[in-house]
Amino acid sequence: MSVKLFIPGPIAVSPSTYAAMARPMIGHRSGEFVNLYQSMQPKLQALFGTKDPVYLSTSSAWGVMEGAVNNVCRRKVLNCMCGAFSDKWNDVSLRGGHEAGKLQVEWGQPIEPEALEKALKADSYDAVTIIHNETSCGMMNPLPQLMEVLKRFPEVISIVDTVSSFSTLPIPKDELGIDILITGSQKALALPPGLALISVSERALKRASEQKNRGYYFDLLEFQANHEKGMTPSTPCVALIFALDAKLQEIEAEGIQNRYKRHAENNALVHAWVKAQGFELFPKPGYASVSLSCVKNTREIDIPKLNKILREEYEMVIDGGYGKLKGKTFRISNMGDETSATMKELLDNLTNIIARIA
Ligand SMILES: Cc1ncc(COP(=O)(O)O)c(C=O)c1O
């Protein structure tokens, strides 16, 4: 039985993506690979809103999230913490042997620009980690405003995770002044897991060149040196790169603005459903994610039961809440290839099931 994933990643992968992955293998040092890698760069740079290169890493996002801190943190990193993934980045920073300060708010609350400014003034940091879209609680941080604050701290290298928001709304890296922008394959790009994408500014590369313990696998200078040859440092997941190439062509054909609009409309359908069903969104009003909805289970629905019926009768699945929010919330993804028709189908199914079990 194939069950369609409406969880916030991994999400449903289309037959055309799987078909792209089944292309015959090529050598990663071959001219064919170099052509492929180089032909993808302009499309990737357009999506990232950057003139900087976009490196491809055969790892999940955590690989480059950890690696980025090790590459640019000289003494102390500030971790902006507002949910499971951003909280974990603090632990990951400490495990890398760095001093790591916390700017922590309750899950569902945003990182406020004023709080960021205060924290940066209170100590001398040389890097900051920010998660744009906290997938665990469906909260989207005010990234442009946070980046405005960072412009006043030129020593601080910004590392921004857009894992679950990338390609669902504009995140213009250069315009916002982001040094390191990271995303992963299994969220809105609707590819299988295993590929991370990372774009790095010149000043972040310069900082990396002054660092001793960058490691090898996630050494940004290795990525840059290989990028200049149209390659990756080590043997990459070529099948996922074929899939990414196909996805970039699909995005170009749809038009990036249309893609943003489709995500906003699909997200609005979920929000309207949440209201009509008498639920509430979990994050602070005004800070809800556009790619997924984290819904307070105010009607105390038996979510495992709901998901069991959804899976068995409709071959779909949503998420039953992350970590400490399990059961208290549920999450619905609208990212990737979803259309208003596929979102309405899911929401109608949920309506039917809730009417039966509530
Ligand atoms: C916002 C965010 N950052 C990072 C990660 C970690 O990604 P991965 O498990 O692919 O390393 C996730 C995974 O869900 C995420 O949602």
The ligand as an SDF file (V2000), in Angstrom:
LIG
                    3D

 16 16  0  0  0  0  0  0  0  0999 V2000
   13.7090   23.2250   10.2550 C   0  0  0  0  0  0  0  0  0  0  0  0
   14.4790   21.9510   10.2060 C   0  0  0  0  0  0  0  0  0  0  0  0
   15.8140   21.9960   10.3310 N   0  0  0  0  0  0  0  0  0  0  0  0
   16.5460   20.8850   10.2760 C   0  0  0  0  0  0  0  0  0  0  0  0
   15.9840   19.6520   10.1170 C   0  0  0  0  0  0  0  0  0  0  0  0
   16.8520   18.4590   10.0690 C   0  0  0  0  0  0  0  0  0  0  0  0
   16.8360   17.9190    8.8070 O   0  0  0  0  0  0  0  0  0  0  0  0
   17.4960   16.4870    8.5220 P   0  0  0  0  0  0  0  0  0  0  0  0
   16.8040   15.5160    9.4160 O   0  0  0  0  0  0  0  0  0  0  0  0
   17.1920   16.2890    7.0950 O   0  0  0  0  0  0  0  0  0  0  0  0
   18.9410   16.6090    8.8290 O   0  0  0  0  0  0  0  0  0  0  0  0
   14.5960   19.5450    9.9810 C   0  0  0  0  0  0  0  0  0  0  0  0
   13.9480   18.2330    9.8080 C   0  0  0  0  0  0  0  0  0  0  0  0
   12.7560   18.0860    9.8570 O   0  0  0  0  0  0  0  0  0  0  0  0
   13.8450   20.7270   10.0170 C   0  0  0  0  0  0  0  0  0  0  0  0
   12.5170   20.6840    9.8880 O   0  0  0  0  0  0  0  0  0  0  0  0
  1  2  1  0
  2  3  1  0
  2 15  2  0
  3  4  2  0
  4  5  1  0
  5  6  1  0
  5 12  2  0
  6  7  1  0
  7  8  1  0
  8  9  2  0
  8 10  1  0
  8 11  1  0
 12 13  1  0
 12 15  1  0
 13 14  2  0
 15 16  1  0
M  END
$$$$
